[in-house]
């Protein structure tokens, strides 16, 4: 498979925590993402990690017109993150990491 793009992003967890009002959450995350993140003890770290992954996907695609809540970051049973975008037939490889202060992600678009 040929790589068509690469994206990387880093975000401060505190920035996502501060922004985490209902309107922001609805604009950025899918229902399944919110359900998965909000039940976690470290929910803001998880939200920040998904935000960074979505930004990395946008950079890898070089498309700024995709709404963030249409990019869905889902974990496989193993915990491995995957990317799904309705209506877009692309393959992605994504890696996410987070700690208390920061979350980062890298994405390869194929």
N, C-alpha and C positions, 0 to 999 in steps of 0.2 A: 504494500500500500504506500502511496506517495503522501508525504506530509504536505498539507496545503497551508498550514499556519501554526504559529506558536504564540501563546499568551501567558503572562504571569501577572499576579497581583498580590498585594499585601495590604491589610487593613488593620487598624487599631480596634480591638474588641470594645473599648470604651466608646468609640464613635458609634458603633452599631447599637450598643446598649442605650446610649443617649437618644438615638433616632427611633428606637423600637416602639413607636406609637402605632396604633391599629392601622392608620392610613399607609404608613411606611411599610409595615409588614405585609399588607395586602398587595401593595404595588411591587414588592420585591420577591416575595416567596409564594410558592404554590401551597395549597392546603396540606398536601402530604408532607412537604418540607416543614411547615410550621408544626404539624402534629408530631413529627419525629424530633424536632429540636426542643420544643417547649416542655416535653416530658423529662428532659435531661437536667441534671444538676448544673451542668455548665452550658446552659442554653445560649448564652450570648457568644460564647466561644464557637459553638456550632453554627449559629446564625452568621457570625463573622466569616467563618470558613466557607460557607455556601455563598456568601456575598463575594468573597475573593474569587471563588471558582467561577461564578457567573461573569465577573469582570474579565477573568482570564479567557473564558470561552468567547466573549465578545471581541477581545483582542486577537485571538487565534483566527476568528472568522473575518476580522476587519469589517464588522457590521455593527454600527451603533444603533440601528433602528429596531433591534429585537427587544421587546419589553422583558425586563429582568424576570418577571413572574412566569414567562413562557419558557425560560431555561430552567429545567428541573434537575437538581442534583440529588440523586437517589443512591442509597447504599445497597450493595448486594448483601446477601446473607453473610458473606465473609467479612463485610465491612468496607469492601472496596467501593469507592465512589464511581458513579457513572453519570453521564449527561444524556438527557432526553430533551429534544426540542420538537414539539409538534409541527408537522409539515416540512421538516428539514431532514433529508436523508443523508446524514453525515455520521462518520464514526469519530469518536473522541477518546483520547486517553487523558485522564485527569488525575492529579495527585493533590491532596489537601493536607495541611498541617496547621495545628493551632496550639497556643499556650494561653496563659491568662491575659497577656497584653496584646498579642498579635495573632492573626490568622493569615496564611498565605496559600496560594494555589498556583499550579502550572497546568496548562492544557495544550495538547497537541490535537489539531484538527486534521483529519485524513480525508 
